[in-house]
Every structure is written in C-alpha cells, then in structure tokens.
Amino acid sequence: MAEPESGVKAPAPARPTKAQRAWLRRGLGQPGGKLPLFDHNGRRVSARTVRACLDAGWAEPWFSNPLKPDWQVCKLTEAGRVLLDSYTSGG
C-alpha cells in the first residue's frame, strides 16, 4: 500500500550566483578544469564562493597546496560543466 504524499516539495535545483558562474567558467579553458585561486584583479576568490560550489557539486578539491595548506585548489566537475553549458545554451 502506497503512503500518501506528504506535500513536501523537493528542493529546487541550486542556481549559481553571478560570481560563482564567473569563477566556474574560468575552469573551462584550464588543463584538467583547474579553478583559479585569484580573480582577474588579483584578489583571492571568496571562500564562500568556493564552498558553495563545492557543496553544490560544481567543483571538487583537486590537491593540497603544500606551500599554502589553507588554500583549496579545486577543479571543475562534470556537473559544473553541464551547469555552465545550460547557461551558454540559453538555460
């Protein structure tokens, strides 16, 4: 016997902010999809931006930086590529 629906909606798929999309987009042209530690102005990319993209599965940790262990070196995931493709194809 099936249980009645609870009326609880599934969470909406996450939508990246403009800053998150810009950071992820920079991985498209890099070997292995490496994401930058710094923005175009030389400022460190916001830890909040990085964390949100990691949590959403659009980026993943790549390797530890022995010179700066507190800096998270990340790369674009396939889910991140699909997400960016949906924005460039009119989604």
C-alpha positions as CSV (number, residue, x, y, z in Angstrom):
1,M,0.0,0.0,0.0
2,A,1.4,3.4,-1.0
3,E,1.9,6.1,1.6
4,P,0.1,9.4,0.9
5,E,2.2,12.3,-0.3
6,S,3.5,14.5,2.5
7,G,3.0,17.6,0.5
8,V,6.7,18.4,1.0
9,K,8.3,19.7,-2.2
10,A,11.8,18.5,-3.3
11,P,14.3,21.3,-3.0
12,A,14.7,23.3,-6.2
13,P,18.0,22.7,-8.0
14,A,20.7,25.1,-6.9
15,R,21.3,28.1,-9.1
16,P,24.7,29.7,-9.0
17,T,25.3,33.3,-8.4
18,K,27.0,35.5,-11.0
19,A,30.2,35.3,-9.0
20,Q,30.0,31.5,-8.8
21,R,29.4,31.2,-12.5
22,A,32.3,33.5,-13.3
23,W,34.6,31.5,-11.2
24,L,33.5,28.2,-12.6
25,R,33.7,29.5,-16.2
26,R,37.4,30.2,-15.7
27,G,38.0,26.5,-15.3
28,L,36.7,25.7,-18.8
29,G,39.9,26.7,-20.6
30,Q,42.3,25.3,-18.0
31,P,44.0,21.9,-18.1
32,G,42.0,19.5,-16.0
33,G,39.4,22.2,-15.3
34,K,41.7,23.9,-12.7
35,L,39.9,26.7,-11.0
36,P,41.8,29.9,-10.1
37,L,42.7,30.9,-6.6
38,F,42.6,34.6,-7.6
39,D,40.2,36.7,-9.6
40,H,41.1,38.9,-12.5
41,N,42.0,41.7,-10.1
42,G,44.5,39.6,-8.2
43,R,42.2,39.2,-5.2
44,R,41.7,35.8,-3.6
45,V,38.5,34.1,-4.7
46,S,36.0,34.3,-1.8
47,A,36.0,31.2,0.4
48,R,32.2,31.4,0.4
49,T,32.1,31.2,-3.4
50,V,34.4,28.2,-3.3
51,R,32.5,26.4,-0.5
52,A,29.1,27.0,-2.2
53,C,30.4,25.5,-5.5
54,L,31.9,22.5,-3.7
55,D,28.7,21.9,-1.7
56,A,26.6,22.0,-4.9
57,G,29.0,19.6,-6.7
58,W,30.1,22.0,-9.4
59,A,33.7,21.9,-8.2
60,E,35.8,19.5,-6.2
61,P,39.0,19.6,-4.3
62,W,41.9,18.7,-6.6
63,F,45.1,18.5,-4.5
64,S,46.6,20.0,-1.4
65,N,48.9,23.0,-1.8
66,P,52.0,22.3,0.3
67,L,53.1,25.9,0.3
68,K,49.7,27.3,1.4
69,P,47.7,24.4,3.0
70,D,44.8,26.8,3.8
71,W,44.3,27.5,0.1
72,Q,41.8,25.0,-1.5
73,V,42.9,24.0,-5.0
74,C,39.8,22.9,-6.9
75,K,38.7,21.8,-10.3
76,L,35.5,21.9,-12.3
77,T,33.3,18.8,-12.1
78,E,31.3,17.3,-14.9
79,A,28.2,18.7,-13.2
80,G,29.8,22.1,-13.2
81,R,30.5,21.8,-17.0
82,V,26.8,20.8,-17.6
83,L,25.6,23.7,-15.5
84,L,27.7,26.2,-17.5
85,D,26.6,24.6,-20.7
86,S,23.0,25.2,-19.7
87,Y,23.8,28.9,-19.3
88,T,25.5,29.2,-22.6
89,S,22.8,27.3,-24.5
90,G,20.1,29.7,-23.2
91,G,19.1,27.9,-20.0
